[in-house]
Amino acid sequence: MKPVVLAILVLGLAACKEDIATITPVEMTDEALGHYCQMFVADHPGPKAQVHLKGQSAPLWFSQVSDAVAYMYDPERDAEVMGVFVSDMSRAESWALPGLDNWLASGNAAFVIESDRLGGMGVPEAIPFGSTDAAAAFAADHGGRVVAWDAVPEAYVRPDMAQMSGHQANLGVDQ
């Protein structure tokens, strides 16, 4: 009887491992809509992100990587995240054309934050690269610093909008 129980456990663990292993990035299409803005993701320059949730067949799309980081910090997020993929800007054609299929797992990327490049929605961006060397070269040209996915600060992706230049009038804040 013990070999049967062991076989069932092994098959069960293999099935779990298979579920995790099958999470792969999806090629971005022109119909991909940003999770927060509900605008076409491809219409915005800069790197993109896709977040795969347990039980969902399609990923959540983000017009900029910083929005995906903010989503990960969201205390109201209740779905289990199965995978996060970001544009590899070292393989991008240009800032305007970050690519449709050059995805890498967020945990394998090096990110430049605090650079002079804004994301697709015009706010600070966490710019992903497939290597630390590529990220460091970008930071040398555009400022900023290189961090890992889990080191992008929540305060960076959720800036105080009243402190951002040009936003005071839109928020009704005294100037």
C-alpha positions in Angstrom: 0.0 0.0 0.0 2.9 2.4 0.7 4.2 2.4 -2.9 0.7 3.4 -4.1 0.5 6.3 -1.6 4.1 7.4 -2.7 3.1 7.2 -6.3 0.1 9.4 -5.8 2.2 11.9 -3.9 4.8 12.0 -6.6 2.2 12.4 -9.3 0.5 15.2 -7.3 3.8 17.1 -6.9 4.6 16.6 -10.5 1.3 18.1 -11.5 1.9 21.1 -9.3 5.4 21.6 -10.8 3.9 21.2 -14.3 1.4 24.0 -13.6 4.1 26.3 -12.5 6.4 25.3 -15.4 3.7 26.0 -18.0 3.4 29.7 -17.1 5.0 31.4 -20.1 4.8 35.0 -21.4 2.2 35.7 -24.1 3.1 37.7 -27.2 1.5 41.2 -26.9 -1.1 42.0 -29.6 -2.6 45.3 -30.6 -5.7 44.4 -28.7 -3.9 44.2 -25.3 -5.5 46.7 -22.9 -3.8 48.1 -19.8 -5.2 46.8 -16.6 -5.5 50.3 -15.0 -6.0 52.6 -17.9 -7.9 50.3 -20.2 -6.0 51.9 -23.1 -4.2 49.9 -25.8 -0.8 48.9 -24.3 1.0 49.0 -27.7 0.1 52.7 -28.1 2.5 53.8 -25.4 6.3 53.8 -25.6 8.6 52.1 -23.1 8.7 48.7 -21.4 5.5 46.7 -20.7 4.6 44.0 -18.2 2.2 41.1 -18.1 1.0 39.5 -14.9 -0.4 35.9 -15.0 -3.0 35.1 -12.3 -4.1 31.6 -11.1 -7.3 30.6 -12.8 -7.1 33.3 -15.5 -6.4 32.3 -19.1 -5.1 35.7 -20.2 -2.6 37.9 -18.4 -3.2 41.4 -17.0 -1.4 43.9 -19.2 0.4 47.0 -18.0 1.3 50.0 -20.1 4.4 50.4 -18.0 6.4 48.2 -15.7 6.0 50.5 -12.7 2.2 49.9 -12.9 2.8 46.1 -12.6 5.1 46.7 -9.6 2.3 48.9 -8.0 -0.1 46.1 -8.7 2.1 43.6 -6.8 2.1 46.0 -3.8 -1.7 46.4 -3.9 -3.1 45.2 -0.6 -6.5 44.6 -2.3 -5.0 42.2 -4.9 -6.6 38.9 -4.0 -5.6 36.6 -6.9 -2.5 34.4 -6.7 0.2 35.6 -9.1 1.6 32.8 -11.1 4.2 34.8 -13.1 5.3 38.3 -14.0 7.0 39.0 -17.3 8.6 42.3 -18.4 10.0 43.7 -21.7 13.7 43.1 -22.0 14.8 46.5 -23.1 18.2 45.2 -24.1 16.4 43.4 -26.9 14.0 46.2 -27.8 14.1 47.8 -31.2 13.7 51.2 -29.5 12.0 53.0 -26.7 9.0 53.5 -28.9 9.0 49.9 -30.0 9.8 47.8 -26.9 8.9 44.5 -28.6 6.0 42.1 -28.8 7.8 38.9 -27.7 11.0 39.8 -25.9 9.8 38.9 -22.4 11.7 37.8 -19.4 10.7 36.8 -16.0 10.7 39.8 -13.7 12.9 38.0 -11.1 15.6 37.5 -13.8 15.7 41.2 -14.8 17.8 44.1 -13.6 15.8 47.3 -13.3 16.9 50.9 -13.7 14.9 53.3 -11.5 15.2 57.0 -11.0 16.5 57.6 -14.6 15.5 60.5 -16.9 13.2 58.2 -18.9 9.5 58.2 -18.1 7.3 55.2 -18.7 4.5 54.9 -21.2 2.0 56.7 -19.0 4.4 59.6 -18.4 5.4 58.8 -14.8 8.6 57.3 -13.3 9.5 53.9 -14.8 11.3 50.7 -13.6 13.2 49.8 -16.8 14.0 46.1 -17.2 17.0 44.6 -18.8 18.1 41.0 -19.3 21.5 41.6 -17.8 23.0 43.8 -15.1 25.6 45.1 -17.6 22.9 46.3 -20.0 21.1 48.0 -17.1 24.3 49.6 -15.8 25.1 50.9 -19.3 21.6 52.5 -19.6 22.0 54.0 -16.1 25.3 55.5 -17.2 23.6 57.2 -20.1 20.3 58.2 -18.4 21.0 58.3 -14.7 19.3 56.2 -12.1 20.4 53.1 -10.3 20.1 49.4 -10.9 17.9 47.2 -8.6 16.3 43.8 -8.6 12.5 43.3 -9.1 11.9 42.9 -5.4 13.9 46.0 -4.5 11.8 48.5 -6.6 10.4 50.6 -3.7 6.6 51.0 -3.4 7.1 54.8 -2.9 8.8 54.9 -6.4 5.8 53.3 -8.2 3.2 55.2 -6.1 4.6 58.7 -6.0 2.8 61.4 -4.2 1.1 63.0 -7.2 0.9 66.4 -5.5 4.8 66.4 -5.4 5.1 65.7 -9.1 5.9 68.7 -11.3 2.9 70.0 -13.3 0.3 68.0 -11.4 -0.6 70.6 -8.7 -3.3 72.3 -10.8 -4.9 69.1 -11.8 -5.3 68.0 -8.2 -6.6 71.2 -6.9 -3.5 71.7 -4.7 -2.6 75.3 -3.9 0.5 76.4 -5.8 
